[in-house]
Amino acid sequence: MPKSFAAVLLIVAIFLGYLIGYSIPPFLHAGVFSSREEKGVAVEIDEDMEKYYEQLYQQDEDE
C-alpha cells in the first residue's frame, strides 16, 4: 500500500509540475508578479490587420 501511494503522489507531482511550468511563464511575461503599474502585454495592430478584422465582421453581418 505505501508503494502505490508513493507512486500516485509522484505521478500527481509530475503532472502538477508540468502544468505549473506552462502557466507561470505567461504570468511573468505579462508582469503579473512585478511591481510595474500597468500589467499585461502591449498589442500592436497595424492598419492592414485592422482592415482584415473589419472585413470579417462585415461578412458575419451579411449572413
PQR file of N, CA, C, O and H, with PARSE charges and radii, in Angstrom:
ATOM      1  N   MET A   1       0.805  -1.205   0.000 -0.4000 1.5000
ATOM      2  CA  MET A   1       0.000   0.000   0.000 -0.0000 2.0000
ATOM      3  C   MET A   1       0.849   1.271   0.000  0.5500 1.7000
ATOM      4  O   MET A   1       0.552   2.174  -0.781 -0.5500 1.4000
ATOM      5  N   PRO A   2       1.885   1.393   0.827 -0.5600 1.5000
ATOM      6  CA  PRO A   2       2.673   2.624   0.805  0.2800 2.0000
ATOM      7  C   PRO A   2       3.393   2.863  -0.530  0.5500 1.7000
ATOM      8  O   PRO A   2       3.576   4.012  -0.930 -0.5500 1.4000
ATOM      9  N   LYS A   3       3.800   1.797  -1.217 -0.4000 1.5000
ATOM     10  CA  LYS A   3       4.479   1.986  -2.505 -0.0000 2.0000
ATOM     11  C   LYS A   3       3.515   2.519  -3.557  0.5500 1.7000
ATOM     12  O   LYS A   3       3.892   3.363  -4.371 -0.5500 1.4000
ATOM     13  H   LYS A   3       3.651   0.863  -0.892  0.4000 1.0000
ATOM     14  N   SER A   4       2.289   2.043  -3.551 -0.4000 1.5000
ATOM     15  CA  SER A   4       1.326   2.518  -4.532 -0.0000 2.0000
ATOM     16  C   SER A   4       0.930   3.974  -4.245  0.5500 1.7000
ATOM     17  O   SER A   4       0.709   4.758  -5.168 -0.5500 1.4000
ATOM     18  H   SER A   4       1.982   1.357  -2.890  0.4000 1.0000
ATOM     19  N   PHE A   5       0.842   4.323  -2.954 -0.4000 1.5000
ATOM     20  CA  PHE A   5       0.532   5.703  -2.582 -0.0000 2.0000
ATOM     21  C   PHE A   5       1.664   6.631  -3.013  0.5500 1.7000
ATOM     22  O   PHE A   5       1.417   7.736  -3.496 -0.5500 1.4000
ATOM     23  H   PHE A   5       1.020   3.686  -2.204  0.4000 1.0000
ATOM     24  N   ALA A   6       2.900   6.181  -2.837 -0.4000 1.5000
ATOM     25  CA  ALA A   6       4.049   6.990  -3.254 -0.0000 2.0000
ATOM     26  C   ALA A   6       4.069   7.140  -4.773  0.5500 1.7000
ATOM     27  O   ALA A   6       4.443   8.196  -5.284 -0.5500 1.4000
ATOM     28  H   ALA A   6       3.100   5.284  -2.444  0.4000 1.0000
ATOM     29  N   ALA A   7       3.673   6.104  -5.493 -0.4000 1.5000
ATOM     30  CA  ALA A   7       3.625   6.182  -6.955 -0.0000 2.0000
ATOM     31  C   ALA A   7       2.563   7.181  -7.403  0.5500 1.7000
ATOM     32  O   ALA A   7       2.791   7.953  -8.334 -0.5500 1.4000
ATOM     33  H   ALA A   7       3.369   5.246  -5.078  0.4000 1.0000
ATOM     34  N   VAL A   8       1.415   7.170  -6.750 -0.4000 1.5000
ATOM     35  CA  VAL A   8       0.348   8.118  -7.086 -0.0000 2.0000
ATOM     36  C   VAL A   8       0.799   9.539  -6.785  0.5500 1.7000
ATOM     37  O   VAL A   8       0.577  10.444  -7.588 -0.5500 1.4000
ATOM     38  H   VAL A   8       1.231   6.542  -5.993  0.4000 1.0000
ATOM     39  N   LEU A   9       1.431   9.740  -5.631 -0.4000 1.5000
ATOM     40  CA  LEU A   9       1.940  11.075  -5.304 -0.0000 2.0000
ATOM     41  C   LEU A   9       2.982  11.543  -6.306  0.5500 1.7000
ATOM     42  O   LEU A   9       3.001  12.718  -6.673 -0.5500 1.4000
ATOM     43  H   LEU A   9       1.611   9.004  -4.979  0.4000 1.0000
ATOM     44  N   LEU A  10       3.834  10.657  -6.746 -0.4000 1.5000
ATOM     45  CA  LEU A  10       4.858  11.009  -7.730 -0.0000 2.0000
ATOM     46  C   LEU A  10       4.220  11.413  -9.055  0.5500 1.7000
ATOM     47  O   LEU A  10       4.631  12.398  -9.669 -0.5500 1.4000
ATOM     48  H   LEU A  10       3.819   9.703  -6.448  0.4000 1.0000
ATOM     49  N   ILE A  11       3.225  10.664  -9.491 -0.4000 1.5000
ATOM     50  CA  ILE A  11       2.544  10.992 -10.753 -0.0000 2.0000
ATOM     51  C   ILE A  11       1.822  12.329 -10.643  0.5500 1.7000
ATOM     52  O   ILE A  11       1.877  13.142 -11.565 -0.5500 1.4000
ATOM     53  H   ILE A  11       2.891   9.865  -8.992  0.4000 1.0000
ATOM     54  N   VAL A  12       1.155  12.558  -9.534 -0.4000 1.5000
ATOM     55  CA  VAL A  12       0.449  13.830  -9.326 -0.0000 2.0000
ATOM     56  C   VAL A  12       1.439  14.991  -9.276  0.5500 1.7000
ATOM     57  O   VAL A  12       1.179  16.050  -9.849 -0.5500 1.4000
ATOM     58  H   VAL A  12       1.111  11.897  -8.784  0.4000 1.0000
ATOM     59  N   ALA A  13       2.561  14.804  -8.601 -0.4000 1.5000
ATOM     60  CA  ALA A  13       3.569  15.866  -8.513 -0.0000 2.0000
ATOM     61  C   ALA A  13       4.154  16.179  -9.883  0.5500 1.7000
ATOM     62  O   ALA A  13       4.370  17.346 -10.212 -0.5500 1.4000
ATOM     63  H   ALA A  13       2.771  13.944  -8.135  0.4000 1.0000
ATOM     64  N   ILE A  14       4.412  15.154 -10.682 -0.4000 1.5000
ATOM     65  CA  ILE A  14       4.946  15.384 -12.033 -0.0000 2.0000
ATOM     66  C   ILE A  14       3.920  16.126 -12.884  0.5500 1.7000
ATOM     67  O   ILE A  14       4.272  17.061 -13.602 -0.5500 1.4000
ATOM     68  H   ILE A  14       4.237  14.206 -10.414  0.4000 1.0000
ATOM     69  N   PHE A  15       2.666  15.722 -12.809 -0.4000 1.5000
ATOM     70  CA  PHE A  15       1.615  16.370 -13.582 -0.0000 2.0000
ATOM     71  C   PHE A  15       1.439  17.831 -13.169  0.5500 1.7000
ATOM     72  O   PHE A  15       1.325  18.709 -14.025 -0.5500 1.4000
ATOM     73  H   PHE A  15       2.379  14.962 -12.225  0.4000 1.0000
ATOM     74  N   LEU A  16       1.418  18.093 -11.864 -0.4000 1.5000
ATOM     75  CA  LEU A  16       1.287  19.475 -11.395 -0.0000 2.0000
ATOM     76  C   LEU A  16       2.497  20.321 -11.783  0.5500 1.7000
ATOM     77  O   LEU A  16       2.348  21.487 -12.149 -0.5500 1.4000
ATOM     78  H   LEU A  16       1.511  17.380 -11.169  0.4000 1.0000
ATOM     79  N   GLY A  17       3.671  19.752 -11.705 -0.4000 1.5000
ATOM     80  CA  GLY A  17       4.865  20.473 -12.143 -0.0000 2.0000
ATOM     81  C   GLY A  17       4.807  20.825 -13.610  0.5500 1.7000
ATOM     82  O   GLY A  17       5.219  21.914 -14.011 -0.5500 1.4000
ATOM     83  H   GLY A  17       3.792  18.805 -11.408  0.4000 1.0000
ATOM     84  N   TYR A  18       4.300  19.912 -14.411 -0.4000 1.5000
ATOM     85  CA  TYR A  18       4.136  20.161 -15.844 -0.0000 2.0000
ATOM     86  C   TYR A  18       3.168  21.320 -16.083  0.5500 1.7000
ATOM     87  O   TYR A  18       3.449  22.215 -16.879 -0.5500 1.4000
ATOM     88  H   TYR A  18       3.966  19.028 -14.085  0.4000 1.0000
ATOM     89  N   LEU A  19       2.026  21.298 -15.387 -0.4000 1.5000
ATOM     90  CA  LEU A  19       1.039  22.369 -15.564 -0.0000 2.0000
ATOM     91  C   LEU A  19       1.560  23.713 -15.065  0.5500 1.7000
ATOM     92  O   LEU A  19       1.344  24.738 -15.712 -0.5500 1.4000
ATOM     93  H   LEU A  19       1.798  20.571 -14.740  0.4000 1.0000
ATOM     94  N   ILE A  20       2.230  23.720 -13.945 -0.4000 1.5000
ATOM     95  CA  ILE A  20       2.781  24.968 -13.412 -0.0000 2.0000
ATOM     96  C   ILE A  20       3.866  25.503 -14.339  0.5500 1.7000
ATOM     97  O   ILE A  20       3.996  26.715 -14.514 -0.5500 1.4000
ATOM     98  H   ILE A  20       2.406  22.887 -13.420  0.4000 1.0000
ATOM     99  N   GLY A  21       4.637  24.609 -14.929 -0.4000 1.5000
ATOM    100  CA  GLY A  21       5.683  25.024 -15.863 -0.0000 2.0000
ATOM    101  C   GLY A  21       5.136  25.734 -17.082  0.5500 1.7000
ATOM    102  O   GLY A  21       5.810  26.593 -17.652 -0.5500 1.4000
ATOM    103  H   GLY A  21       4.531  23.625 -14.787  0.4000 1.0000
ATOM    104  N   TYR A  22       3.926  25.391 -17.493 -0.4000 1.5000
ATOM    105  CA  TYR A  22       3.311  26.059 -18.629 -0.0000 2.0000
ATOM    106  C   TYR A  22       2.511  27.288 -18.234  0.5500 1.7000
ATOM    107  O   TYR A  22       2.241  28.131 -19.090 -0.5500 1.4000
ATOM    108  H   TYR A  22       3.378  24.694 -17.030  0.4000 1.0000
ATOM    109  N   SER A  23       2.123  27.424 -16.984 -0.4000 1.5000
ATOM    110  CA  SER A  23       1.285  28.560 -16.605 -0.0000 2.0000
ATOM    111  C   SER A  23       2.074  29.735 -16.030  0.5500 1.7000
ATOM    112  O   SER A  23       1.627  30.875 -16.155 -0.5500 1.4000
ATOM    113  H   SER A  23       2.342  26.739 -16.289  0.4000 1.0000
ATOM    114  N   ILE A  24       3.202  29.509 -15.422 -0.4000 1.5000
ATOM    115  CA  ILE A  24       3.964  30.595 -14.794 -0.0000 2.0000
ATOM    116  C   ILE A  24       4.645  31.512 -15.812  0.5500 1.7000
ATOM    117  O   ILE A  24       4.568  32.728 -15.633 -0.5500 1.4000
ATOM    118  H   ILE A  24       3.566  28.583 -15.321  0.4000 1.0000
ATOM    119  N   PRO A  25       5.309  31.018 -16.874 -0.5600 1.5000
ATOM    120  CA  PRO A  25       5.985  31.938 -17.806  0.2800 2.0000
ATOM    121  C   PRO A  25       5.092  33.004 -18.434  0.5500 1.7000
ATOM    122  O   PRO A  25       5.541  34.144 -18.550 -0.5500 1.4000
ATOM    123  N   PRO A  26       3.838  32.709 -18.852 -0.5600 1.5000
ATOM    124  CA  PRO A  26       2.997  33.801 -19.370  0.2800 2.0000
ATOM    125  C   PRO A  26       2.691  34.867 -18.322  0.5500 1.7000
ATOM    126  O   PRO A  26       2.596  36.051 -18.646 -0.5500 1.4000
ATOM    127  N   PHE A  27       2.535  34.445 -17.060 -0.4000 1.5000
ATOM    128  CA  PHE A  27       2.321  35.421 -15.995 -0.0000 2.0000
ATOM    129  C   PHE A  27       3.549  36.311 -15.831  0.5500 1.7000
ATOM    130  O   PHE A  27       3.419  37.521 -15.642 -0.5500 1.4000
ATOM    131  H   PHE A  27       2.612  33.483 -16.797  0.4000 1.0000
ATOM    132  N   LEU A  28       4.724  35.728 -15.900 -0.4000 1.5000
ATOM    133  CA  LEU A  28       5.947  36.517 -15.769 -0.0000 2.0000
ATOM    134  C   LEU A  28       6.101  37.472 -16.940  0.5500 1.7000
ATOM    135  O   LEU A  28       6.515  38.616 -16.757 -0.5500 1.4000
ATOM    136  H   LEU A  28       4.830  34.746 -16.053  0.4000 1.0000
ATOM    137  N   HIS A  29       5.770  37.010 -18.147 -0.4000 1.5000
ATOM    138  CA  HIS A  29       5.887  37.854 -19.337 -0.0000 2.0000
ATOM    139  C   HIS A  29       4.914  39.029 -19.274  0.5500 1.7000
ATOM    140  O   HIS A  29       5.235  40.126 -19.731 -0.5500 1.4000
ATOM    141  H   HIS A  29       5.433  36.080 -18.295  0.4000 1.0000
ATOM    142  N   ALA A  30       3.735  38.806 -18.713 -0.4000 1.5000
ATOM    143  CA  ALA A  30       2.728  39.865 -18.618 -0.0000 2.0000
ATOM    144  C   ALA A  30       2.982  40.793 -17.441  0.5500 1.7000
ATOM    145  O   ALA A  30       2.329  41.831 -17.334 -0.5500 1.4000
ATOM    146  H   ALA A  30       3.475  37.915 -18.341  0.4000 1.0000
ATOM    147  N   GLY A  31       3.904  40.453 -16.562 -0.4000 1.5000
ATOM    148  CA  GLY A  31       4.225  41.326 -15.446 -0.0000 2.0000
ATOM    149  C   GLY A  31       3.276  41.215 -14.275  0.5500 1.7000
ATOM    150  O   GLY A  31       3.154  42.150 -13.483 -0.5500 1.4000
ATOM    151  H   GLY A  31       4.435  39.610 -16.649  0.4000 1.0000
ATOM    152  N   VAL A  32       2.605  40.092 -14.153 -0.4000 1.5000
ATOM    153  CA  VAL A  32       1.638  39.927 -13.068 -0.0000 2.0000
ATOM    154  C   VAL A  32       2.323  39.964 -11.709  0.5500 1.7000
ATOM    155  O   VAL A  32       1.778  40.526 -10.759 -0.5500 1.4000
ATOM    156  H   VAL A  32       2.703  39.332 -14.796  0.4000 1.0000
ATOM    157  N   PHE A  33       3.501  39.378 -11.605 -0.4000 1.5000
ATOM    158  CA  PHE A  33       4.199  39.307 -10.327 -0.0000 2.0000
ATOM    159  C   PHE A  33       5.225  40.423 -10.155  0.5500 1.7000
ATOM    160  O   PHE A  33       6.044  40.371  -9.237 -0.5500 1.4000
ATOM    161  H   PHE A  33       3.943  38.922 -12.377  0.4000 1.0000
ATOM    162  N   SER A  34       5.191  41.427 -11.024 -0.4000 1.5000
ATOM    163  CA  SER A  34       6.157  42.516 -10.924 -0.0000 2.0000
ATOM    164  C   SER A  34       5.527  43.725 -10.238  0.5500 1.7000
ATOM    165  O   SER A  34       4.333  43.731  -9.939 -0.5500 1.4000
ATOM    166  H   SER A  34       4.526  41.469 -11.769  0.4000 1.0000
ATOM    167  N   SER A  35       6.336  44.734  -9.997 -0.4000 1.5000
ATOM    168  CA  SER A  35       5.842  45.927  -9.310 -0.0000 2.0000
ATOM    169  C   SER A  35       5.408  47.026 -10.271  0.5500 1.7000
ATOM    170  O   SER A  35       5.019  48.107  -9.830 -0.5500 1.4000
ATOM    171  H   SER A  35       7.306  44.729 -10.240  0.4000 1.0000
ATOM    172  N   ARG A  36       5.466  46.772 -11.571 -0.4000 1.5000
ATOM    173  CA  ARG A  36       5.065  47.817 -12.512 -0.0000 2.0000
ATOM    174  C   ARG A  36       3.562  48.051 -12.439  0.5500 1.7000
ATOM    175  O   ARG A  36       2.798  47.132 -12.145 -0.5500 1.4000
ATOM    176  H   ARG A  36       5.782  45.894 -11.929  0.4000 1.0000
ATOM    177  N   GLU A  37       3.148  49.269 -12.704 -0.4000 1.5000
ATOM    178  CA  GLU A  37       1.750  49.649 -12.532 -0.0000 2.0000
ATOM    179  C   GLU A  37       0.852  49.058 -13.611  0.5500 1.7000
ATOM    180  O   GLU A  37      -0.238  48.571 -13.312 -0.5500 1.4000
ATOM    181  H   GLU A  37       3.770  50.015 -12.943  0.4000 1.0000
ATOM    182  N   GLU A  38       1.300  49.095 -14.859 -0.4000 1.5000
ATOM    183  CA  GLU A  38       0.469  48.610 -15.957 -0.0000 2.0000
ATOM    184  C   GLU A  38       0.788  47.143 -16.228  0.5500 1.7000
ATOM    185  O   GLU A  38       1.898  46.805 -16.642 -0.5500 1.4000
ATOM    186  H   GLU A  38       2.186  49.491 -15.102  0.4000 1.0000
ATOM    187  N   LYS A  39      -0.172  46.297 -15.997 -0.4000 1.5000
ATOM    188  CA  LYS A  39       0.016  44.870 -16.218 -0.0000 2.0000
ATOM    189  C   LYS A  39      -0.419  44.514 -17.627  0.5500 1.7000
ATOM    190  O   LYS A  39      -1.251  45.205 -18.216 -0.5500 1.4000
ATOM    191  H   LYS A  39      -1.073  46.572 -15.661  0.4000 1.0000
ATOM    192  N   GLY A  40       0.133  43.451 -18.167 -0.4000 1.5000
ATOM    193  CA  GLY A  40      -0.275  42.959 -19.474 -0.0000 2.0000
ATOM    194  C   GLY A  40       0.798  43.166 -20.517  0.5500 1.7000
ATOM    195  O   GLY A  40       1.876  43.690 -20.238 -0.5500 1.4000
ATOM    196  H   GLY A  40       0.808  42.890 -17.689  0.4000 1.0000
ATOM    197  N   VAL A  41       0.479  42.746 -21.714 -0.4000 1.5000
ATOM    198  CA  VAL A  41       1.391  42.807 -22.843 -0.0000 2.0000
ATOM    199  C   VAL A  41       0.803  43.758 -23.876  0.5500 1.7000
ATOM    200  O   VAL A  41      -0.395  43.708 -24.152 -0.5500 1.4000
ATOM    201  H   VAL A  41      -0.397  42.320 -21.941  0.4000 1.0000
ATOM    202  N   ALA A  42       1.616  44.603 -24.436 -0.4000 1.5000
ATOM    203  CA  ALA A  42       1.141  45.553 -25.442 -0.0000 2.0000
ATOM    204  C   ALA A  42       0.791  44.819 -26.729  0.5500 1.7000
ATOM    205  O   ALA A  42       1.546  43.970 -27.203 -0.5500 1.4000
ATOM    206  H   ALA A  42       2.590  44.644 -24.212  0.4000 1.0000
ATOM    207  N   VAL A  43      -0.359  45.159 -27.281 -0.4000 1.5000
ATOM    208  CA  VAL A  43      -0.809  44.564 -28.533 -0.0000 2.0000
ATOM    209  C   VAL A  43      -0.748  45.639 -29.602  0.5500 1.7000
ATOM    210  O   VAL A  43      -1.379  46.690 -29.483 -0.5500 1.4000
ATOM    211  H   VAL A  43      -0.973  45.849 -26.897  0.4000 1.0000
ATOM    212  N   GLU A  44       0.007  45.367 -30.633 -0.4000 1.5000
ATOM    213  CA  GLU A  44       0.157  46.325 -31.719 -0.0000 2.0000
ATOM    214  C   GLU A  44      -0.533  45.774 -32.961  0.5500 1.7000
ATOM    215  O   GLU A  44      -0.182  44.701 -33.452 -0.5500 1.4000
ATOM    216  H   GLU A  44       0.519  44.513 -30.730  0.4000 1.0000
ATOM    217  N   ILE A  45      -1.522  46.519 -33.466 -0.4000 1.5000
ATOM    218  CA  ILE A  45      -2.244  46.111 -34.662 -0.0000 2.0000
ATOM    219  C   ILE A  45      -2.026  47.180 -35.717  0.5500 1.7000
ATOM    220  O   ILE A  45      -2.335  48.352 -35.501 -0.5500 1.4000
ATOM    221  H   ILE A  45      -1.807  47.391 -33.067  0.4000 1.0000
ATOM    222  N   ASP A  46      -1.497  46.774 -36.853 -0.4000 1.5000
ATOM    223  CA  ASP A  46      -1.286  47.740 -37.929 -0.0000 2.0000
ATOM    224  C   ASP A  46      -2.592  47.919 -38.715  0.5500 1.7000
ATOM    225  O   ASP A  46      -3.588  47.247 -38.447 -0.5500 1.4000
ATOM    226  H   ASP A  46      -1.246  45.822 -37.029  0.4000 1.0000
ATOM    227  N   GLU A  47      -2.566  48.827 -39.679 -0.4000 1.5000
ATOM    228  CA  GLU A  47      -3.782  49.173 -40.410 -0.0000 2.0000
ATOM    229  C   GLU A  47      -4.304  47.999 -41.228  0.5500 1.7000
ATOM    230  O   GLU A  47      -5.516  47.803 -41.321 -0.5500 1.4000
ATOM    231  H   GLU A  47      -1.757  49.372 -39.896  0.4000 1.0000
ATOM    232  N   ASP A  48      -3.408  47.220 -41.822 -0.4000 1.5000
ATOM    233  CA  ASP A  48      -3.842  46.075 -42.628 -0.0000 2.0000
ATOM    234  C   ASP A  48      -4.585  45.056 -41.769  0.5500 1.7000
ATOM    235  O   ASP A  48      -5.606  44.510 -42.187 -0.5500 1.4000
ATOM    236  H   ASP A  48      -2.424  47.380 -41.747  0.4000 1.0000
ATOM    237  N   MET A  49      -4.079  44.806 -40.594 -0.4000 1.5000
ATOM    238  CA  MET A  49      -4.727  43.849 -39.697 -0.0000 2.0000
ATOM    239  C   MET A  49      -6.085  44.372 -39.243  0.5500 1.7000
ATOM    240  O   MET A  49      -7.041  43.605 -39.135 -0.5500 1.4000
ATOM    241  H   MET A  49      -3.249  45.249 -40.255  0.4000 1.0000
ATOM    242  N   GLU A  50      -6.175  45.662 -38.981 -0.4000 1.5000
ATOM    243  CA  GLU A  50      -7.438  46.259 -38.564 -0.0000 2.0000
ATOM    244  C   GLU A  50      -8.486  46.153 -39.676  0.5500 1.7000
ATOM    245  O   GLU A  50      -9.650  45.851 -39.412 -0.5500 1.4000
ATOM    246  H   GLU A  50      -5.398  46.285 -39.069  0.4000 1.0000
ATOM    247  N   LYS A  51      -8.067  46.403 -40.920 -0.4000 1.5000
ATOM    248  CA  LYS A  51      -8.989  46.272 -42.053 -0.0000 2.0000
ATOM    249  C   LYS A  51      -9.437  44.823 -42.220  0.5500 1.7000
ATOM    250  O   LYS A  51     -10.598  44.563 -42.535 -0.5500 1.4000
ATOM    251  H   LYS A  51      -7.122  46.648 -41.135  0.4000 1.0000
ATOM    252  N   TYR A  52      -8.534  43.894 -42.014 -0.4000 1.5000
ATOM    253  CA  TYR A  52      -8.863  42.473 -42.123 -0.0000 2.0000
ATOM    254  C   TYR A  52      -9.960  42.090 -41.134  0.5500 1.7000
ATOM    255  O   TYR A  52     -10.911  41.399 -41.499 -0.5500 1.4000
ATOM    256  H   TYR A  52      -7.591  44.105 -41.758  0.4000 1.0000
ATOM    257  N   TYR A  53      -9.832  42.530 -39.897 -0.4000 1.5000
ATOM    258  CA  TYR A  53     -10.834  42.201 -38.896 -0.0000 2.0000
ATOM    259  C   TYR A  53     -12.158  42.910 -39.150  0.5500 1.7000
ATOM    260  O   TYR A  53     -13.218  42.347 -38.878 -0.5500 1.4000
ATOM    261  H   TYR A  53      -9.059  43.091 -39.600  0.4000 1.0000
ATOM    262  N   GLU A  54     -12.116  44.124 -39.662 -0.4000 1.5000
ATOM    263  CA  GLU A  54     -13.352  44.824 -40.008 -0.0000 2.0000
ATOM    264  C   GLU A  54     -14.097  44.075 -41.108  0.5500 1.7000
ATOM    265  O   GLU A  54     -15.324  43.981 -41.073 -0.5500 1.4000
ATOM    266  H   GLU A  54     -11.255  44.582 -39.883  0.4000 1.0000
ATOM    267  N   GLN A  55     -13.367  43.546 -42.077 -0.4000 1.5000
ATOM    268  CA  GLN A  55     -13.994  42.778 -43.148 -0.0000 2.0000
ATOM    269  C   GLN A  55     -14.589  41.476 -42.617  0.5500 1.7000
ATOM    270  O   GLN A  55     -15.627  41.026 -43.103 -0.5500 1.4000
ATOM    271  H   GLN A  55     -12.370  43.623 -42.105  0.4000 1.0000
ATOM    272  N   LEU A  56     -13.951  40.879 -41.641 -0.4000 1.5000
ATOM    273  CA  LEU A  56     -14.503  39.668 -41.040 -0.0000 2.0000
ATOM    274  C   LEU A  56     -15.844  39.959 -40.378  0.5500 1.7000
ATOM    275  O   LEU A  56     -16.791  39.185 -40.522 -0.5500 1.4000
ATOM    276  H   LEU A  56     -13.107  41.244 -41.247  0.4000 1.0000
ATOM    277  N   TYR A  57     -15.926  41.064 -39.657 -0.4000 1.5000
ATOM    278  CA  TYR A  57     -17.180  41.425 -39.006 -0.0000 2.0000
ATOM    279  C   TYR A  57     -18.262  41.720 -40.039  0.5500 1.7000
ATOM    280  O   TYR A  57     -19.423  41.374 -39.822 -0.5500 1.4000
ATOM    281  H   TYR A  57     -15.157  41.692 -39.540  0.4000 1.0000
ATOM    282  N   GLN A  58     -17.913  42.347 -41.148 -0.4000 1.5000
ATOM    283  CA  GLN A  58     -18.892  42.644 -42.194 -0.0000 2.0000
ATOM    284  C   GLN A  58     -19.417  41.364 -42.824  0.5500 1.7000
ATOM    285  O   GLN A  58     -20.599  41.283 -43.158 -0.5500 1.4000
ATOM    286  H   GLN A  58     -16.970  42.629 -41.325  0.4000 1.0000
ATOM    287  N   GLN A  59     -18.565  40.369 -42.992 -0.4000 1.5000
ATOM    288  CA  GLN A  59     -19.005  39.098 -43.574 -0.0000 2.0000
ATOM    289  C   GLN A  59     -19.992  38.411 -42.641  0.5500 1.7000
ATOM    290  O   GLN A  59     -20.948  37.803 -43.122 -0.5500 1.4000
ATOM    291  H   GLN A  59     -17.605  40.435 -42.721  0.4000 1.0000
ATOM    292  N   ASP A  60     -19.804  38.482 -41.355 -0.4000 1.5000
ATOM    293  CA  ASP A  60     -20.721  37.866 -40.408 -0.0000 2.0000
ATOM    294  C   ASP A  60     -22.078  38.571 -40.414  0.5500 1.7000
ATOM    295  O   ASP A  60     -23.107  37.912 -40.263 -0.5500 1.4000
ATOM    296  H   ASP A  60     -19.028  38.976 -40.964  0.4000 1.0000
ATOM    297  N   GLU A  61     -22.102  39.869 -40.581 -0.4000 1.5000
ATOM    298  CA  GLU A  61     -23.344  40.618 -40.581 -0.0000 2.0000
ATOM    299  C   GLU A  61     -24.144  40.353 -41.857  0.5500 1.7000
ATOM    300  O   GLU A  61     -25.374  40.402 -41.837 -0.5500 1.4000
ATOM    301  H   GLU A  61     -21.266  40.404 -40.703  0.4000 1.0000
ATOM    302  N   ASP A  62     -23.451  40.070 -42.970 -0.4000 1.5000
ATOM    303  CA  ASP A  62     -24.134  39.811 -44.241 -0.0000 2.0000
ATOM    304  C   ASP A  62     -24.883  38.472 -44.234  0.5500 1.7000
ATOM    305  O   ASP A  62     -25.881  38.327 -44.939 -0.5500 1.4000
ATOM    306  H   ASP A  62     -22.452  40.029 -42.986  0.4000 1.0000
ATOM    307  N   GLU A  63     -24.435  37.531 -43.481 -0.4000 1.5000
ATOM    308  CA  GLU A  63     -25.031  36.188 -43.475 -0.0000 2.0000
ATOM    309  C   GLU A  63     -26.264  36.111 -42.646  0.5500 1.7000
ATOM    310  O   GLU A  63     -26.875  35.047 -42.545 -0.5500 1.4000
ATOM    311  H   GLU A  63     -23.624  37.649 -42.908  0.4000 1.0000
TER
END
